[in-house]
Amino acid sequence: MENEVKLTKLANCAGCGAKVGAGVLAQLLEGIQVHSDPNLLVGFDKSDDASVYKISDELALVQTVDFFPPIADDPYLFGQIAATNALSDVYAMGGEPKLALNLMCVPKDMPSEAVHQMLRGGYDKVYEAGCLITGGHSIFDSEPKYGLAVTGFVHPDHILTNSGAREGDVLILTKPLGIGVLTTAFKGGLASQEGMELAYRLMTTLNKSARDVLVKYRVHACTDVTGFSLLGHLLEMAQGSDVQAVLHVDQIDLIPEALEMAKIGVLPEGMYRNRTFAESSVDMGDTPLYKQDVLFDPQTAGGLLASVHPEDADALFAEIKACVPSAQRIGEVRCRQDGARILLR
């Protein structure tokens, strides 16, 4: 590309690692009056992935927005990743994305071809999802950012939220963990080409196939694992459902190269924010520190985490493992007990 630009060099943080920490976000929202509306089925007060508004007995709108600084140097790839990540929140609610609006910030001196490729990456991934981009908004900024506001459809009786997990449920995850560590290592020139190719492949894999399987079964709760990490998002699920979760660490797919980077202390800033937010609610057991770090690692366009009825878990798992990057049965849900919300075993 003429006037080729390395996008990650223009950003202080990458991808979902740039998110405001969950604890800080809760403080910022504290005291804001939440107005009631009988048709607002899910609002921002629920710490869920998207809002849901009932239109009729057969239709509800799912709305979300997500954007972030570059997590890849190639503009087209960055556009794909940002779109994949934004669409994910609709899938996490059990919905189907239908309409999207571009959100873009670009430096004044950013080559026009780079901007074009970033937008084209977003368009291509949105169309792969069966969704339409119908406009958007752009401003000049010293740091490039890109993402989408997405509207989807869902049946009001078939919404997946992060607050319905029940005792006995099986926890299933659909992508491996360690993307934040790998992208941090890449910025420092430490990640292998193979490791980054894996990360990019994961970050551009839509959660559509996972969603299409989940809605066939009794899934009591669902969320996508993104900037707050597996432990951060699971904590929100456990708190919202008033349950306790047990994770079997050896059953969680942790990317080997990310583990090696974590061992030598190559970690994203977002990991420390996530640990500050969640670690007081986690019983770490005998889990080594470097594995803990990857469990707190902020993911960009991560997988779906589902809390599944135990009678449906085997059939769901058998079907979903054929169509997601890494199907994992990672734990189970218990009734609320004293002590930590999450137990690592």
N, C-alpha and C positions, 0 to 999 in steps of 0.2 A: 504494500500500500504506500502510495506517495505520502510523504510527511508522516510516516508511521509514528504512532504515539503509544507508549506503554501506559495503559490506563491506571494500573495499580500504583504507579509512581506518583500519580496525581492525588491519591487518597491517603488520609491518615489511618482510616480503618477500612476493613474489607467486608463486604456482604453483611450478613446478619450479625457479625461481630460488632457492628456499629450501633446496634440497638441500645437504647437506654435500658439499664438494668431493671429487672422486675421489681425489686424493692424500691428503687428510686421512682419508678413509674407509679407505683401504688401511692407514694407520698405526694406526687404531683397531682394525682386525681382526687386525693382525699378532700372531702368537704364540698366537692362539686355536686350540686343538687341534680338528682336523676328524676326526670319527669316520667310519669307513668302513662302508658298507652296500652290498652288491652290487646292490641294487635302486634306490639313489640314483644316477640317471643324470646329473643336473646339480645341484650344490650351490652354496653361496655362495662357495666358494673359486675358482670359475671366472669371476667378474665377469660373470655372465650376467644375463638379464632376469628369470628366475624359476627356481625349483627344479622338478625333474622326478623323480617317483618311480614306478617300474614296479610295477604291480599284477598284470599278467598278460602273456602274449605279445602280446595285442591292445590292452592299455590301460595308459596311464600317466597320473598326475595331474600337472598343472602348477599350481603355487601361487605367488602373488605378493601383495604388499601395497603400497599407495601412498596417501599423503594429503598435503595441503599447505594453506597459508593461502589466502585468497581472491585470485583473479586477475581477478575481475569484481565489480562492485557489485551486480548483480542476483542474488539468492540462487538462483533457479531455474537461471540460466545457469551460475553457479559450480558447482552440483551436477552439471550435465551435463558440464562440463569435467573436474571431478575424476573422475567415473566413466569418461569416455572415456579419460583418462590411465591409470587403474588397469587397465582392461581391456586396454590396448595391450600390456602385457608378455606376456600369454597369446598374443595374436596373433603377437607377435614370435618365440615359440617354435614356431609352427606349430599351436598348439592352438585349441580352441573353448571359450570361457568357459561355465561351467554354473551355478556357485553363487557368491554374493557375500555378504559381511558388511559392514555399515556401520561406519565409524570416524568419530567426530564429537567435536569439542571446541567448546563454545559459551560465551560469556560469560553470566553469570547474568541480565544485563539485556537480552539480545538478544531482540527481539520474537518471540513464538511463531510468528507467521505467517512471519517470515523463515526460521526453522528449518524449518518445514513445507515451504516452497518449495525450500529447499536439498535436503532429502531427496527431494522429488518430482522434482526435476531428475535426481538420481542414479537413482531408480527408473525413470524414463522411458527414460534412456539404456541402463541395464542390460537392460531388457526389449526394447529395440530390438536388442540384441546376442543375443537369444535366451537370456538368462541369468536367474537368479532371485536376488533378495535374500531371505535366509532369517533375518535377525537382525542383530546387531551390538553395538556398545558405544559409550557416550557418557559424557563427563565435562565438568565445568565448567572453563573456562580463560579467561584474559583475552583471548586471541586466537582467533577462530574457525578451525577446520580441518576438512576433510572429505575422505574418500576411502573406499577399499574394500580388503578382503582378498578375493581372487578365486581360485577353483579352476576349472581347466579340464581337458579331456581331450585326449589326443594319442596316436597310435599310437607305441609305443616305437621303431619303425624309421624314423619320419618326423619326428623332432624337429629343429627348426631351432635351432642355437646360434650364438653369435657367434665361434666359434673354428675354423670349418671352411673358411675362405676358401682358394682355391687359385690358383696361378699361372695367368694367362690369364683369370680371371673378370672379368665386367663388373659394375661397381657401379651399382645403380639405387636412386633415392630417390623417395619418393611424396608428399611435401609440401614446400612452399617453406620457406625459413628467414627468421627475423627476428621471431618472435613475442615473444621476451623483450625486444627493443629496443622494439617497439611498445607493449607493456604498461607498460614503464618510462616511455615518453613520455606515455602516457595518465595515469599517476599524477601527472605534472608538468604536465598540461593542454596538452600539445604535440601529441598524436596527433590526426589527423583522424577524423571519424565514419566515413568510408569505410574508413580503415585499421583501425579497431577492429572494424568489422563483418566485415572479412576475417579478422582474427585470431580472432574468436569463431567464425566459420564453420569455420575450420581446426581449432580446438581442440575442436569438438563433432562432428567427422567421425570416425567409428570407423575403425580400420584393418582392419575385417572384410573389406571388398571386396579390399583389397590382399592380405591373407592368403589369401583364397580363390583368388586367381590364383597366388600364389607356390607353393602346395603342389602345383600341377599340373606344375611344372617342376623341373629340377635346380638347386636353390638350395643352395649349400654353406654359407652363413652368413647370419645375419639378426640385426638388433637394431633396436629403435626409438630414434629420436633424440629425447632428452628433455633432462634437466637438465644433462648433461655436454657438450652441444653436438654438432654433427656431427663436429668434429675429435676431441673427447674419446671419443665412442663408437667412431669409426673407429679410433682408436689402440688401444682395448681389443680390437677385432676383429683388427687387424694383429698385435698382440703375442700374442694367444691363438692365432692361426693361424700365427705365425712367418713373416709375409710382409711385403711392402712395398706400399703403396697410392699410386697416382698419381691426383690429382684435377685435372680441367680446370675451373678456376674459372668460366670464361665459360659453362659448361654447367649450372651450379648455379643454381637459381631463388632469387634473393635478393630479397625483397620491396622494391620501390623506395622506399617511404616509410621502411622500416627502414634502408636505406642512407643516406638523407638525414639521419635522426636520428643514425646512427653518425658521419657526417661532422662533426657539430657536438658530438660527445662525449656524446650521450644514450645511456647504456649501463647495463645491469643489473649489480649487484655480482657476480652469478654468472659473468658473462663474464670478469672478472678472475681468479676462482678457476679457471675452465676453462683460461685461458691459462697460468696458473702451472703447472697439471698437465701440459699437453700440448705447449706451444710448443717445448720443447727437443727434441721428437721430430718436429718439422715443419720441412721446408725450405720457407720462404715464397715463394721465387722472387721474382718482381716484383709479387706481389699487394699492392695498396694496403692501408694499415693499416685503413681503414674496412671493407673487405671481409673482411680477417682477423677483425675484431671480430665481424662477423655470423656467420662460420664458427665462432667460439667462443661464440656466443650460446646461452644455455640455452633450450631449447624446452619448452613444455608441451603434452602430447598431440601430439607431432610425428609425422612419418611413419616408415615402415619403410625401413631401409637394407639392401639385399640384395646378396650376392655370388653372381652367377649364372654357371653354366657358359656359356662363350662360344657354344656351339652352340645354346643355348636362349634367348640374350639377345634376339634379334630378335623371336621369337615371343612371349616373355613381355612385352616392352616394348609390342608392338602390342596385346596384350590388356589390359594393366594401365592403359594411358594413357586408356582409356575409362571407368575406374571409380575413379580416385583424383584428388585435387585438383591434383596437378602431377607427372606422371611425368617423371623426368630420368635420362639416362644420364650419370653424373657422373665416371666414371673407370674404372680397371682395376687388377687385382692383379698384382704382379710377384713373382718369387722374392726371398727375403731378400738384401739387399745391405748393404754397409757404409754408414753414414750414417743419415739420418733415416728413420723408419718411414713417414712420409707426405710426399709431394712435391706441392706446389701448382704448377700449370703453366697 
